[in-house]
């Protein structure tokens, strides 16, 4: 019987995977040639994903044989009907694995792998959505939640841009943070932890302005972007329109009386960035460029994922801002993440920065094998 071509390919890759695995375990090799070690580690990660698919593929082929056996030998019509439906599902799953494998095999190893990207600093953007003043107040609450979390893990943050909410309610319409490690030597994945926060955060509670005690639903959006440099994204300065203006926020006489605030508009992508928190126009320009590079990088990354159709079925962590990811229900003291159907009944603790448990669950789910 002729062997399946994909099985033959998988067997070759499995052998290569074990060879690379033995090679990267060698600590001397790691210390002597770090560049080669990094390349091997990237290939190891890619092959590991392919071998997860291989295991799924083998199990599905065994299930297909069992279904075919029932269809050929069983005389019970009901069993045959079950086997027929099962075979139909298995063939669909096999087709998906074959396509997924082809995508991974045809995708070159990126110079920026997931591990490297996860270790980057992050730009965190919070914006009010539906709900008016109440949404602005919730932006402030989520900001406080993240700030308390940053303190727990030892990260520092800086406000790049802030736009206050309505005159009545306060809070923020928009706030952008630059989050980074306290020292270069500090370990920990900033973007790797925060990337799962991207999406729509919904709150259900009684607003302070509600006189009849009715629960209202409001929403905000969170976007987490990896910090990138000139090497990753090359921006032509002739494609940027730079405007300066006086800051409208708090910050003292100097900030408000000089044109230190900067607005950048990138014509090709139509992305606009503002920075008005610093006293120096030059520093505000640098911060705005940092945000602009991160947004362009994220847009390009999402575009490539869509083009290659390699979004995972389990958890899409590409920063899609239209997807409702989490609900904060104050009357029931509950926070629910809709991607993993997980609820934590300690909303007070969660809003006080205790969000690592949810992040760990999302990370574990994201790294798990493809579910059918």
Buried (B, 14 or more C-beta within 10 A) or exposed (E): EEEEEBEEBBEEBBEBBEEBEEBBEEEEBBEEEEEEBBEBBBBBBBBEBBBBBBEBBEEBBEBBEBBEEBBEEEEEEEEBEBBEEBBEEBEEBBEBBBEBBEEBEEEEEEEBBBEBBBBBBBBBBBBBBEBBBBBBBBBBBBBEBBBBBBEEBEBBBEBBBBBBBBEEBEBBBBBBBBBBBEEEEEEEBBBBBBBBBBBBBBBBBBBEEEEEEEEBBBBBBBBBBBBBEEEBBEBEEEEBEEEBEEBEBEBEEEBBEBEBBBBBBBEEBEBBBBBBBBEBBEBBBEBBBBBBBBBBBBBEBBEEBEEEEBBBEBBBBBBBBEBEBBBBBBEEBBBBBBBBEBBBEEBEBBBBBBBEEBBEBBBEBBEEEBEE
